[in-house]
Amino acid sequence: MGGKKGKANVNLITIRGIVVPVDWDEKGRVVYLAISTFDEDEYLVDKDEKGAALLRFIRKEVEITDILKREEKSQIITVKEIHP
């Protein structure tokens, strides 16, 4: 077969959108966030320190410079800079 199975395509991008919760724990705390853009794309946010900083921006518009990783059916971002 010889394909690139398991490899992610990585790019540095800037996106603008609304921070939205996408998953909660059993106590109702947000555990995963996404950025929903105005062209209806959704980017899941890595759960690192900078990604966690987005919790204070839930339902607010932000501009983020990040690393985009495209995996099979998801677009996952690792936040580098946040601009409210």
Summary of the structure (lengths in Angstrom):
residues: 84
radius of gyration: 13.4
end to end distance: 45.5
largest distance: 45.7
contacts: 210
relative contact order: 0.28
helix: 11%
strand: 57%
